[in-house]
Amino acid sequence: MAAIITCENLVKIYKIADLEVLALQGLDLTVQAGELMGIVGVSGSGKTTLMNVLGGLVRPSAGKVIVDDHDLLKLSDAALNKYRREKVGFIWQQGSRNLISYLSALENVEMPMILAGSSGKKARQRAAELLDMVGLY
């Protein structure tokens, strides 16, 4: 199986005024296509930072991060926007940042596909498939 995620010596440093916070230090990670993985750790251990890097929300300070053949360190801003739009999605822990409350789960899942140009019928079918994969349809 091919790796879908590869991180090599991944480093993320946040600068807050004159203070540098080392959020990720030399992380090596390989996730194979089809592999199920959980990221666990104590508060402040870098879980959210790792997900933000993999999701293209923040750029790493150093190292290598490749997701689905996209070298996130080398992507232009436009290419990174396209990557975020087409390859990743987040459900945030804070409820107010997640789903649109007056839409059903199916409608929430299909909405980004419709906004990206998919037909309503194709979006609905794919949304149903995705929800079925996680036991929600």
A tleap script that builds the chain and sets N, CA, C and O, in Angstrom:
source leaprc.protein.ff14SB
mol = sequence {
  NMET ALA ALA ILE ILE THR CYS GLU ASN LEU
  VAL LYS ILE TYR LYS ILE ALA ASP LEU GLU
  VAL LEU ALA LEU GLN GLY LEU ASP LEU THR
  VAL GLN ALA GLY GLU LEU MET GLY ILE VAL
  GLY VAL SER GLY SER GLY LYS THR THR LEU
  MET ASN VAL LEU GLY GLY LEU VAL ARG PRO
  SER ALA GLY LYS VAL ILE VAL ASP ASP HIE
  ASP LEU LEU LYS LEU SER ASP ALA ALA LEU
  ASN LYS TYR ARG ARG GLU LYS VAL GLY PHE
  ILE TRP GLN GLN GLY SER ARG ASN LEU ILE
  SER TYR LEU SER ALA LEU GLU ASN VAL GLU
  MET PRO MET ILE LEU ALA GLY SER SER GLY
  LYS LYS ALA ARG GLN ARG ALA ALA GLU LEU
  LEU ASP MET VAL GLY LEU CTYR
}
set mol.1.N position { 0.831 -1.191 0.000 }
set mol.1.CA position { 0.000 0.000 0.000 }
set mol.1.C position { 0.874 1.253 0.000 }
set mol.1.O position { 1.941 1.275 0.614 }
set mol.2.N position { 0.423 2.271 -0.680 }
set mol.2.CA position { 1.162 3.532 -0.748 }
set mol.2.C position { 0.804 4.426 0.435 }
set mol.2.O position { -0.309 4.382 0.959 }
set mol.3.N position { 1.767 5.226 0.835 }
set mol.3.CA position { 1.519 6.181 1.922 }
set mol.3.C position { 0.626 7.308 1.417 }
set mol.3.O position { 0.854 7.858 0.340 }
set mol.4.N position { -0.380 7.641 2.197 }
set mol.4.CA position { -1.264 8.760 1.876 }
set mol.4.C position { -0.816 10.015 2.633 }
set mol.4.O position { -1.057 11.139 2.192 }
set mol.5.N position { -0.157 9.802 3.785 }
set mol.5.CA position { 0.402 10.901 4.582 }
set mol.5.C position { 1.828 10.541 4.962 }
set mol.5.O position { 2.088 9.452 5.475 }
set mol.6.N position { 2.743 11.456 4.709 }
set mol.6.CA position { 4.133 11.279 5.128 }
set mol.6.C position { 4.623 12.575 5.756 }
set mol.6.O position { 4.586 13.637 5.134 }
set mol.7.N position { 5.081 12.473 6.993 }
set mol.7.CA position { 5.723 13.599 7.670 }
set mol.7.C position { 7.126 13.155 8.052 }
set mol.7.O position { 7.314 12.083 8.627 }
set mol.8.N position { 8.104 13.984 7.730 }
set mol.8.CA position { 9.489 13.690 8.088 }
set mol.8.C position { 10.088 14.893 8.800 }
set mol.8.O position { 10.136 15.998 8.259 }
set mol.9.N position { 10.545 14.652 10.031 }
set mol.9.CA position { 11.196 15.686 10.831 }
set mol.9.C position { 10.382 16.986 10.848 }
set mol.9.O position { 10.929 18.080 10.711 }
set mol.10.N position { 9.069 16.840 11.019 }
set mol.10.CA position { 8.141 17.972 10.967 }
set mol.10.C position { 8.292 18.845 12.206 }
set mol.10.O position { 8.297 18.357 13.337 }
set mol.11.N position { 8.415 20.137 11.968 }
set mol.11.CA position { 8.579 21.113 13.045 }
set mol.11.C position { 7.584 22.246 12.830 }
set mol.11.O position { 7.412 22.729 11.711 }
set mol.12.N position { 6.932 22.664 13.909 }
set mol.12.CA position { 6.083 23.861 13.860 }
set mol.12.C position { 6.376 24.702 15.092 }
set mol.12.O position { 6.218 24.260 16.230 }
set mol.13.N position { 6.807 25.926 14.826 }
set mol.13.CA position { 7.091 26.879 15.892 }
set mol.13.C position { 6.135 28.054 15.727 }
set mol.13.O position { 6.067 28.670 14.664 }
set mol.14.N position { 5.399 28.355 16.790 }
set mol.14.CA position { 4.538 29.533 16.803 }
set mol.14.C position { 5.298 30.658 17.496 }
set mol.14.O position { 5.920 30.444 18.536 }
set mol.15.N position { 5.246 31.841 16.924 }
set mol.15.CA position { 5.877 33.002 17.543 }
set mol.15.C position { 4.789 33.897 18.111 }
set mol.15.O position { 3.896 34.346 17.393 }
set mol.16.N position { 4.876 34.146 19.402 }
set mol.16.CA position { 3.928 35.010 20.098 }
set mol.16.C position { 4.753 36.102 20.770 }
set mol.16.O position { 5.410 35.864 21.783 }
set mol.17.N position { 4.710 37.295 20.197 }
set mol.17.CA position { 5.552 38.418 20.639 }
set mol.17.C position { 7.011 37.971 20.577 }
set mol.17.O position { 7.497 37.618 19.503 }
set mol.18.N position { 7.710 37.980 21.698 }
set mol.18.CA position { 9.120 37.571 21.728 }
set mol.18.C position { 9.290 36.112 22.115 }
set mol.18.O position { 10.416 35.641 22.277 }
set mol.19.N position { 8.196 35.398 22.263 }
set mol.19.CA position { 8.233 34.009 22.714 }
set mol.19.C position { 8.040 33.054 21.540 }
set mol.19.O position { 7.185 33.280 20.683 }
set mol.20.N position { 8.835 31.993 21.505 }
set mol.20.CA position { 8.658 30.939 20.503 }
set mol.20.C position { 8.135 29.689 21.195 }
set mol.20.O position { 8.705 29.228 22.184 }
set mol.21.N position { 7.040 29.143 20.662 }
set mol.21.CA position { 6.439 27.933 21.215 }
set mol.21.C position { 6.664 26.806 20.219 }
set mol.21.O position { 6.216 26.884 19.075 }
set mol.22.N position { 7.354 25.765 20.650 }
set mol.22.CA position { 7.629 24.607 19.807 }
set mol.22.C position { 6.453 23.642 19.921 }
set mol.22.O position { 6.341 22.906 20.901 }
set mol.23.N position { 5.580 23.648 18.922 }
set mol.23.CA position { 4.361 22.836 18.966 }
set mol.23.C position { 4.598 21.431 18.418 }
set mol.23.O position { 4.016 20.469 18.919 }
set mol.24.N position { 5.439 21.303 17.402 }
set mol.24.CA position { 5.837 20.000 16.852 }
set mol.24.C position { 7.350 20.001 16.721 }
set mol.24.O position { 7.942 20.962 16.230 }
set mol.25.N position { 7.973 18.907 17.168 }
set mol.25.CA position { 9.432 18.845 17.142 }
set mol.25.C position { 9.889 17.534 16.524 }
set mol.25.O position { 9.857 16.494 17.182 }
set mol.26.N position { 10.314 17.572 15.268 }
set mol.26.CA position { 10.901 16.403 14.621 }
set mol.26.C position { 9.947 15.235 14.458 }
set mol.26.O position { 10.355 14.084 14.613 }
set mol.27.N position { 8.689 15.504 14.148 }
set mol.27.CA position { 7.679 14.444 14.022 }
set mol.27.C position { 7.874 13.642 12.743 }
set mol.27.O position { 7.970 14.213 11.656 }
set mol.28.N position { 7.931 12.339 12.868 }
set mol.28.CA position { 7.929 11.418 11.733 }
set mol.28.C position { 6.638 10.621 11.790 }
set mol.28.O position { 6.296 10.062 12.832 }
set mol.29.N position { 5.916 10.566 10.671 }
set mol.29.CA position { 4.630 9.881 10.629 }
set mol.29.C position { 4.376 9.387 9.218 }
set mol.29.O position { 4.581 10.113 8.245 }
set mol.30.N position { 3.928 8.141 9.118 }
set mol.30.CA position { 3.503 7.594 7.831 }
set mol.30.C position { 2.159 6.918 8.032 }
set mol.30.O position { 2.001 6.083 8.923 }
set mol.31.N position { 1.191 7.284 7.197 }
set mol.31.CA position { -0.132 6.659 7.223 }
set mol.31.C position { -0.375 6.091 5.832 }
set mol.31.O position { -0.314 6.809 4.834 }
set mol.32.N position { -0.651 4.795 5.779 }
set mol.32.CA position { -0.897 4.127 4.507 }
set mol.32.C position { -2.339 4.364 4.058 }
set mol.32.O position { -3.229 4.571 4.883 }
set mol.33.N position { -2.553 4.332 2.767 }
set mol.33.CA position { -3.911 4.450 2.223 }
set mol.33.C position { -4.774 3.352 2.829 }
set mol.33.O position { -4.374 2.188 2.841 }
set mol.34.N position { -5.938 3.704 3.328 }
set mol.34.CA position { -6.859 2.743 3.922 }
set mol.34.C position { -6.603 2.455 5.386 }
set mol.34.O position { -7.406 1.774 6.024 }
set mol.35.N position { -5.514 2.951 5.934 }
set mol.35.CA position { -5.176 2.719 7.337 }
set mol.35.C position { -5.998 3.642 8.228 }
set mol.35.O position { -6.210 4.807 7.893 }
set mol.36.N position { -6.458 3.124 9.358 }
set mol.36.CA position { -7.198 3.910 10.341 }
set mol.36.C position { -6.244 4.260 11.470 }
set mol.36.O position { -5.553 3.388 11.996 }
set mol.37.N position { -6.204 5.525 11.841 }
set mol.37.CA position { -5.268 5.959 12.866 }
set mol.37.C position { -5.937 6.972 13.770 }
set mol.37.O position { -6.727 7.800 13.317 }
set mol.38.N position { -5.621 6.901 15.031 }
set mol.38.CA position { -6.071 7.898 15.995 }
set mol.38.C position { -4.879 8.688 16.495 }
set mol.38.O position { -3.802 8.127 16.697 }
set mol.39.N position { -5.055 9.967 16.693 }
set mol.39.CA position { -4.012 10.829 17.242 }
set mol.39.C position { -4.445 11.176 18.662 }
set mol.39.O position { -5.443 11.869 18.857 }
set mol.40.N position { -3.701 10.698 19.647 }
set mol.40.CA position { -4.050 10.923 21.048 }
set mol.40.C position { -2.860 11.546 21.774 }
set mol.40.O position { -1.710 11.368 21.373 }
set mol.41.N position { -3.149 12.266 22.829 }
set mol.41.CA position { -2.101 12.869 23.638 }
set mol.41.C position { -2.701 13.869 24.599 }
set mol.41.O position { -3.866 14.252 24.488 }
set mol.42.N position { -1.878 14.283 25.546 }
set mol.42.CA position { -2.332 15.240 26.549 }
set mol.42.C position { -2.526 16.604 25.902 }
set mol.42.O position { -2.036 16.865 24.803 }
set mol.43.N position { -3.240 17.456 26.595 }
set mol.43.CA position { -3.461 18.819 26.123 }
set mol.43.C position { -2.115 19.508 25.905 }
set mol.43.O position { -1.232 19.458 26.761 }
set mol.44.N position { -1.974 20.148 24.750 }
set mol.44.CA position { -0.734 20.854 24.451 }
set mol.44.C position { 0.345 20.010 23.807 }
set mol.44.O position { 1.468 20.479 23.620 }
set mol.45.N position { 0.021 18.761 23.461 }
set mol.45.CA position { 1.041 17.870 22.896 }
set mol.45.C position { 1.217 18.015 21.390 }
set mol.45.O position { 2.123 17.406 20.821 }
set mol.46.N position { 0.370 18.812 20.725 }
set mol.46.CA position { 0.550 19.058 19.300 }
set mol.46.C position { -0.465 18.411 18.384 }
set mol.46.O position { -0.316 18.470 17.164 }
set mol.47.N position { -1.504 17.789 18.945 }
set mol.47.CA position { -2.513 17.112 18.107 }
set mol.47.C position { -3.196 18.088 17.152 }
set mol.47.O position { -3.274 17.830 15.951 }
set mol.48.N position { -3.683 19.185 17.673 }
set mol.48.CA position { -4.377 20.164 16.840 }
set mol.48.C position { -3.419 20.796 15.843 }
set mol.48.O position { -3.790 21.023 14.692 }
set mol.49.N position { -2.207 21.080 16.262 }
set mol.49.CA position { -1.216 21.643 15.343 }
set mol.49.C position { -0.950 20.681 14.199 }
set mol.49.O position { -0.881 21.103 13.045 }
set mol.50.N position { -0.801 19.401 14.493 }
set mol.50.CA position { -0.587 18.407 13.437 }
set mol.50.C position { -1.752 18.405 12.459 }
set mol.50.O position { -1.543 18.403 11.246 }
set mol.51.N position { -2.977 18.404 12.975 }
set mol.51.CA position { -4.141 18.398 12.086 }
set mol.51.C position { -4.212 19.689 11.260 }
set mol.51.O position { -4.590 19.656 10.089 }
set mol.52.N position { -3.852 20.812 11.863 }
set mol.52.CA position { -3.847 22.075 11.123 }
set mol.52.C position { -2.798 22.075 10.013 }
set mol.52.O position { -3.033 22.633 8.941 }
set mol.53.N position { -1.650 21.458 10.260 }
set mol.53.CA position { -0.621 21.337 9.222 }
set mol.53.C position { -1.107 20.412 8.116 }
set mol.53.O position { -1.018 20.759 6.938 }
set mol.54.N position { -1.624 19.231 8.483 }
set mol.54.CA position { -2.099 18.274 7.477 }
set mol.54.C position { -3.264 18.838 6.674 }
set mol.54.O position { -3.423 18.515 5.497 }
set mol.55.N position { -4.073 19.675 7.302 }
set mol.55.CA position { -5.209 20.279 6.619 }
set mol.55.C position { -4.859 21.521 5.825 }
set mol.55.O position { -5.723 22.109 5.174 }
set mol.56.N position { -3.596 21.926 5.873 }
set mol.56.CA position { -3.178 23.093 5.113 }
set mol.56.C position { -3.605 24.412 5.725 }
set mol.56.O position { -3.583 25.442 5.052 }
set mol.57.N position { -3.994 24.396 6.990 }
set mol.57.CA position { -4.419 25.631 7.656 }
set mol.57.C position { -3.232 26.445 8.150 }
set mol.57.O position { -3.300 27.672 8.210 }
set mol.58.N position { -2.143 25.765 8.504 }
set mol.58.CA position { -0.888 26.434 8.874 }
set mol.58.C position { 0.252 25.717 8.161 }
set mol.58.O position { 0.186 24.516 7.896 }
set mol.59.N position { 1.286 26.470 7.860 }
set mol.59.CA position { 2.459 25.882 7.213 }
set mol.59.C position { 3.457 25.466 8.289 }
set mol.59.O position { 3.627 26.168 9.286 }
set mol.60.N position { 4.116 24.329 8.089 }
set mol.60.CA position { 5.136 23.919 9.054 }
set mol.60.C position { 6.334 24.864 9.002 }
set mol.60.O position { 6.553 25.545 8.000 }
set mol.61.N position { 7.101 24.898 10.077 }
set mol.61.CA position { 8.311 25.715 10.124 }
set mol.61.C position { 9.464 25.023 9.419 }
set mol.61.O position { 10.332 25.677 8.842 }
set mol.62.N position { 9.471 23.689 9.469 }
set mol.62.CA position { 10.537 22.909 8.835 }
set mol.62.C position { 10.057 21.477 8.668 }
set mol.62.O position { 9.024 21.081 9.208 }
set mol.63.N position { 10.824 20.717 7.916 }
set mol.63.CA position { 10.504 19.310 7.706 }
set mol.63.C position { 9.784 19.095 6.399 }
set mol.63.O position { 9.778 19.952 5.516 }
set mol.64.N position { 9.180 17.933 6.298 }
set mol.64.CA position { 8.502 17.531 5.066 }
set mol.64.C position { 7.121 17.010 5.427 }
set mol.64.O position { 6.968 16.247 6.380 }
set mol.65.N position { 6.106 17.425 4.658 }
set mol.65.CA position { 4.750 16.911 4.858 }
set mol.65.C position { 4.110 16.736 3.486 }
set mol.65.O position { 3.937 17.692 2.731 }
set mol.66.N position { 3.767 15.491 3.191 }
set mol.66.CA position { 3.145 15.149 1.914 }
set mol.66.C position { 1.824 14.451 2.207 }
set mol.66.O position { 1.780 13.474 2.956 }
set mol.67.N position { 0.753 14.957 1.614 }
set mol.67.CA position { -0.575 14.372 1.766 }
set mol.67.C position { -1.123 14.118 0.369 }
set mol.67.O position { -1.292 15.049 -0.418 }
set mol.68.N position { -1.398 12.861 0.068 }
set mol.68.CA position { -1.972 12.488 -1.232 }
set mol.68.C position { -1.165 13.098 -2.382 }
set mol.68.O position { -1.722 13.697 -3.302 }
set mol.69.N position { 0.152 12.933 -2.309 }
set mol.69.CA position { 1.100 13.429 -3.323 }
set mol.69.C position { 1.208 14.950 -3.391 }
set mol.69.O position { 1.800 15.471 -4.336 }
set mol.70.N position { 0.660 15.670 -2.432 }
set mol.70.CA position { 0.795 17.128 -2.371 }
set mol.70.C position { 1.858 17.467 -1.325 }
set mol.70.O position { 1.668 17.200 -0.139 }
set mol.71.N position { 2.963 18.049 -1.757 }
set mol.71.CA position { 4.003 18.507 -0.840 }
set mol.71.C position { 3.557 19.859 -0.289 }
set mol.71.O position { 3.709 20.888 -0.948 }
set mol.72.N position { 3.011 19.848 0.914 }
set mol.72.CA position { 2.371 21.047 1.458 }
set mol.72.C position { 3.341 22.201 1.672 }
set mol.72.O position { 2.925 23.360 1.677 }
set mol.73.N position { 4.621 21.907 1.849 }
set mol.73.CA position { 5.605 22.966 2.035 }
set mol.73.C position { 5.903 23.702 0.735 }
set mol.73.O position { 6.325 24.859 0.752 }
set mol.74.N position { 5.684 23.034 -0.385 }
set mol.74.CA position { 6.032 23.615 -1.683 }
set mol.74.C position { 4.842 24.209 -2.429 }
set mol.74.O position { 5.028 24.840 -3.469 }
set mol.75.N position { 3.627 24.022 -1.923 }
set mol.75.CA position { 2.452 24.536 -2.622 }
set mol.75.C position { 2.393 26.061 -2.553 }
set mol.75.O position { 2.677 26.658 -1.515 }
set mol.76.N position { 2.024 26.675 -3.665 }
set mol.76.CA position { 1.767 28.118 -3.663 }
set mol.76.C position { 0.507 28.379 -2.836 }
set mol.76.O position { -0.224 27.448 -2.496 }
set mol.77.N position { 0.265 29.632 -2.520 }
set mol.77.CA position { -0.948 29.969 -1.771 }
set mol.77.C position { -2.200 29.524 -2.526 }
set mol.77.O position { -3.134 28.995 -1.922 }
set mol.78.N position { -2.222 29.735 -3.843 }
set mol.78.CA position { -3.386 29.334 -4.651 }
set mol.78.C position { -3.555 27.820 -4.652 }
set mol.78.O position { -4.673 27.318 -4.533 }
set mol.79.N position { -2.453 27.093 -4.786 }
set mol.79.CA position { -2.522 25.627 -4.786 }
set mol.79.C position { -2.937 25.109 -3.414 }
set mol.79.O position { -3.659 24.116 -3.317 }
set mol.80.N position { -2.485 25.773 -2.356 }
set mol.80.CA position { -2.874 25.377 -1.003 }
set mol.80.C position { -4.364 25.614 -0.784 }
set mol.80.O position { -5.028 24.794 -0.149 }
set mol.81.N position { -4.899 26.712 -1.292 }
set mol.81.CA position { -6.345 26.955 -1.219 }
set mol.81.C position { -7.116 25.856 -1.935 }
set mol.81.O position { -8.126 25.371 -1.424 }
set mol.82.N position { -6.651 25.462 -3.109 }
set mol.82.CA position { -7.306 24.396 -3.869 }
set mol.82.C position { -7.239 23.075 -3.099 }
set mol.82.O position { -8.222 22.335 -3.048 }
set mol.83.N position { -6.090 22.780 -2.503 }
set mol.83.CA position { -5.922 21.571 -1.685 }
set mol.83.C position { -6.941 21.558 -0.547 }
set mol.83.O position { -7.619 20.555 -0.325 }
set mol.84.N position { -7.044 22.676 0.173 }
set mol.84.CA position { -7.998 22.741 1.291 }
set mol.84.C position { -9.429 22.570 0.807 }
set mol.84.O position { -10.239 21.910 1.459 }
set mol.85.N position { -9.732 23.159 -0.321 }
set mol.85.CA position { -11.098 23.117 -0.854 }
set mol.85.C position { -11.469 21.721 -1.349 }
set mol.85.O position { -12.617 21.303 -1.200 }
set mol.86.N position { -10.519 20.996 -1.934 }
set mol.86.CA position { -10.842 19.740 -2.606 }
set mol.86.C position { -10.426 18.479 -1.857 }
set mol.86.O position { -10.941 17.400 -2.153 }
set mol.87.N position { -9.511 18.582 -0.897 }
set mol.87.CA position { -8.945 17.371 -0.300 }
set mol.87.C position { -9.252 17.155 1.170 }
set mol.87.O position { -9.232 16.013 1.631 }
set mol.88.N position { -9.535 18.204 1.918 }
set mol.88.CA position { -9.679 18.041 3.368 }
set mol.88.C position { -10.958 18.688 3.875 }
set mol.88.O position { -11.544 19.545 3.212 }
set mol.89.N position { -11.373 18.271 5.042 }
set mol.89.CA position { -12.510 18.870 5.720 }
set mol.89.C position { -12.358 18.663 7.212 }
set mol.89.O position { -11.766 17.676 7.649 }
set mol.90.N position { -12.882 19.576 7.987 }
set mol.90.CA position { -12.775 19.500 9.440 }
set mol.90.C position { -14.150 19.581 10.077 }
set mol.90.O position { -15.027 20.294 9.590 }
set mol.91.N position { -14.334 18.855 11.159 }
set mol.91.CA position { -15.454 19.044 12.070 }
set mol.91.C position { -14.813 19.507 13.374 }
set mol.91.O position { -14.142 18.729 14.050 }
set mol.92.N position { -15.016 20.749 13.718 }
set mol.92.CA position { -14.365 21.336 14.877 }
set mol.92.C position { -15.026 20.869 16.170 }
set mol.92.O position { -16.200 20.499 16.188 }
set mol.93.N position { -14.257 20.895 17.236 }
set mol.93.CA position { -14.758 20.490 18.546 }
set mol.93.C position { -15.827 21.461 19.042 }
set mol.93.O position { -16.793 21.039 19.679 }
set mol.94.N position { -15.669 22.756 18.759 }
set mol.94.CA position { -16.652 23.744 19.175 }
set mol.94.C position { -17.858 23.658 18.245 }
set mol.94.O position { -17.724 23.813 17.031 }
set mol.95.N position { -19.028 23.412 18.813 }
set mol.95.CA position { -20.235 23.208 18.025 }
set mol.95.C position { -20.605 24.361 17.109 }
set mol.95.O position { -21.148 24.138 16.027 }
set mol.96.N position { -20.323 25.581 17.520 }
set mol.96.CA position { -20.723 26.735 16.718 }
set mol.96.C position { -19.923 26.864 15.425 }
set mol.96.O position { -20.319 27.617 14.536 }
set mol.97.N position { -18.806 26.145 15.302 }
set mol.97.CA position { -17.962 26.232 14.105 }
set mol.97.C position { -18.213 25.071 13.152 }
set mol.97.O position { -17.524 24.954 12.138 }
set mol.98.N position { -19.159 24.232 13.444 }
set mol.98.CA position { -19.328 23.001 12.695 }
set mol.98.C position { -20.392 23.077 11.622 }
set mol.98.O position { -20.215 23.712 10.582 }
set mol.99.N position { -21.475 22.432 11.893 }
set mol.99.CA position { -22.538 22.252 10.916 }
set mol.99.C position { -23.540 23.397 10.955 }
set mol.99.O position { -23.649 24.113 11.950 }
set mol.100.N position { -24.260 23.554 9.868 }
set mol.100.CA position { -25.326 24.554 9.813 }
set mol.100.C position { -26.545 23.932 10.485 }
set mol.100.O position { -27.083 22.935 10.003 }
set mol.101.N position { -26.977 24.516 11.590 }
set mol.101.CA position { -27.953 23.879 12.475 }
set mol.101.C position { -29.297 23.592 11.818 }
set mol.101.O position { -29.954 22.617 12.182 }
set mol.102.N position { -29.719 24.404 10.872 }
set mol.102.CA position { -31.039 24.189 10.277 }
set mol.102.C position { -31.006 23.243 9.073 }
set mol.102.O position { -32.046 22.991 8.464 }
set mol.103.N position { -29.831 22.718 8.723 }
set mol.103.CA position { -29.730 21.727 7.650 }
set mol.103.C position { -29.563 20.338 8.244 }
set mol.103.O position { -29.023 20.184 9.339 }
set mol.104.N position { -30.024 19.338 7.527 }
set mol.104.CA position { -29.819 17.951 7.960 }
set mol.104.C position { -28.347 17.582 7.766 }
set mol.104.O position { -27.599 18.309 7.113 }
set mol.105.N position { -27.941 16.453 8.335 }
set mol.105.CA position { -26.570 15.967 8.139 }
set mol.105.C position { -26.286 15.783 6.654 }
set mol.105.O position { -25.215 16.153 6.172 }
set mol.106.N position { -27.236 15.216 5.935 }
set mol.106.CA position { -27.077 15.000 4.493 }
set mol.106.C position { -26.869 16.333 3.768 }
set mol.106.O position { -25.993 16.443 2.911 }
set mol.107.N position { -27.662 17.329 4.107 }
set mol.107.CA position { -27.547 18.641 3.458 }
set mol.107.C position { -26.219 19.324 3.802 }
set mol.107.O position { -25.624 19.989 2.954 }
set mol.108.N position { -25.757 19.158 5.046 }
set mol.108.CA position { -24.471 19.722 5.440 }
set mol.108.C position { -23.324 19.087 4.668 }
set mol.108.O position { -22.373 19.775 4.297 }
set mol.109.N position { -23.400 17.794 4.425 }
set mol.109.CA position { -22.328 17.102 3.700 }
set mol.109.C position { -22.370 17.435 2.213 }
set mol.109.O position { -21.322 17.572 1.582 }
set mol.110.N position { -23.553 17.563 1.653 }
set mol.110.CA position { -23.650 17.824 0.212 }
set mol.110.C position { -23.367 19.283 -0.156 }
set mol.110.O position { -22.987 19.566 -1.292 }
set mol.111.N position { -23.545 20.205 0.782 }
set mol.111.CA position { -23.394 21.626 0.457 }
set mol.111.C position { -22.029 21.977 -0.145 }
set mol.111.O position { -22.003 22.656 -1.171 }
set mol.112.N position { -20.890 21.556 0.431 }
set mol.112.CA position { -19.606 21.918 -0.189 }
set mol.112.C position { -19.462 21.375 -1.609 }
set mol.112.O position { -18.818 22.005 -2.448 }
set mol.113.N position { -20.046 20.230 -1.881 }
set mol.113.CA position { -19.968 19.664 -3.231 }
set mol.113.C position { -20.759 20.509 -4.218 }
set mol.113.O position { -20.314 20.740 -5.342 }
set mol.114.N position { -21.921 20.965 -3.801 }
set mol.114.CA position { -22.740 21.822 -4.669 }
set mol.114.C position { -22.030 23.155 -4.906 }
set mol.114.O position { -22.013 23.663 -6.027 }
set mol.115.N position { -21.447 23.717 -3.850 }
set mol.115.CA position { -20.718 24.979 -3.985 }
set mol.115.C position { -19.499 24.832 -4.894 }
set mol.115.O position { -19.069 25.797 -5.526 }
set mol.116.N position { -18.940 23.606 -4.957 }
set mol.116.CA position { -17.786 23.344 -5.826 }
set mol.116.C position { -18.203 23.025 -7.253 }
set mol.116.O position { -17.348 22.811 -8.113 }
set mol.117.N position { -19.522 22.988 -7.520 }
set mol.117.CA position { -19.984 22.814 -8.891 }
set mol.117.C position { -20.607 21.480 -9.228 }
set mol.117.O position { -21.012 21.272 -10.372 }
set mol.118.N position { -20.700 20.561 -8.272 }
set mol.118.CA position { -21.364 19.279 -8.541 }
set mol.118.C position { -22.863 19.495 -8.698 }
set mol.118.O position { -23.436 20.403 -8.096 }
set mol.119.N position { -23.484 18.662 -9.502 }
set mol.119.CA position { -24.936 18.746 -9.638 }
set mol.119.C position { -25.578 18.307 -8.329 }
set mol.119.O position { -24.990 17.543 -7.565 }
set mol.120.N position { -26.784 18.794 -8.080 }
set mol.120.CA position { -27.489 18.442 -6.855 }
set mol.120.C position { -27.660 16.952 -6.683 }
set mol.120.O position { -27.504 16.430 -5.580 }
set mol.121.N position { -27.983 16.252 -7.775 }
set mol.121.CA position { -28.205 14.810 -7.708 }
set mol.121.C position { -26.908 14.071 -7.373 }
set mol.121.O position { -26.907 13.172 -6.531 }
set mol.122.N position { -25.810 14.445 -8.025 }
set mol.122.CA position { -24.523 13.794 -7.752 }
set mol.122.C position { -24.058 14.090 -6.329 }
set mol.122.O position { -23.548 13.208 -5.638 }
set mol.123.N position { -24.235 15.326 -5.901 }
set mol.123.CA position { -23.828 15.714 -4.555 }
set mol.123.C position { -24.627 14.943 -3.512 }
set mol.123.O position { -24.065 14.465 -2.527 }
set mol.124.N position { -25.929 14.821 -3.723 }
set mol.124.CA position { -26.781 14.102 -2.776 }
set mol.124.C position { -26.367 12.638 -2.695 }
set mol.124.O position { -26.292 12.071 -1.605 }
set mol.125.N position { -26.096 12.020 -3.854 }
set mol.125.CA position { -25.692 10.613 -3.894 }
set mol.125.C position { -24.359 10.412 -3.172 }
set mol.125.O position { -24.218 9.477 -2.384 }
set mol.126.N position { -23.382 11.281 -3.436 }
set mol.126.CA position { -22.073 11.153 -2.798 }
set mol.126.C position { -22.176 11.431 -1.303 }
set mol.126.O position { -21.530 10.750 -0.507 }
set mol.127.N position { -22.966 12.409 -0.914 }
set mol.127.CA position { -23.152 12.705 0.505 }
set mol.127.C position { -23.753 11.504 1.224 }
set mol.127.O position { -23.334 11.165 2.331 }
set mol.128.N position { -24.731 10.861 0.598 }
set mol.128.CA position { -25.342 9.664 1.188 }
set mol.128.C position { -24.315 8.547 1.318 }
set mol.128.O position { -24.290 7.847 2.330 }
set mol.129.N position { -23.466 8.370 0.304 }
set mol.129.CA position { -22.413 7.343 0.366 }
set mol.129.C position { -21.461 7.615 1.525 }
set mol.129.O position { -21.111 6.703 2.273 }
set mol.130.N position { -21.045 8.867 1.671 }
set mol.130.CA position { -20.110 9.223 2.737 }
set mol.130.C position { -20.727 9.024 4.114 }
set mol.130.O position { -20.078 8.487 5.012 }
set mol.131.N position { -21.966 9.448 4.287 }
set mol.131.CA position { -22.632 9.253 5.576 }
set mol.131.C position { -22.855 7.778 5.868 }
set mol.131.O position { -22.775 7.354 7.021 }
set mol.132.N position { -23.132 6.999 4.837 }
set mol.132.CA position { -23.296 5.557 5.010 }
set mol.132.C position { -21.987 4.911 5.470 }
set mol.132.O position { -21.999 3.977 6.271 }
set mol.133.N position { -20.866 5.411 4.961 }
set mol.133.CA position { -19.557 4.861 5.335 }
set mol.133.C position { -19.292 4.984 6.833 }
set mol.133.O position { -18.584 4.159 7.411 }
set mol.134.N position { -19.857 6.006 7.456 }
set mol.134.CA position { -19.641 6.209 8.891 }
set mol.134.C position { -20.887 5.885 9.714 }
set mol.134.O position { -20.977 6.249 10.886 }
set mol.135.N position { -21.845 5.200 9.092 }
set mol.135.CA position { -23.028 4.728 9.803 }
set mol.135.C position { -24.043 5.797 10.145 }
set mol.135.O position { -24.800 5.641 11.104 }
set mol.136.N position { -24.079 6.882 9.382 }
set mol.136.CA position { -25.012 7.968 9.680 }
set mol.136.C position { -26.101 8.138 8.638 }
set mol.136.O position { -26.800 9.152 8.643 }
set mol.137.N position { -26.264 7.165 7.739 }
set mol.137.CA position { -27.300 7.281 6.722 }
set mol.137.C position { -28.036 5.979 6.611 }
set mol.137.O position { -28.958 5.858 5.804 }
savepdb mol mol.pdb
quit
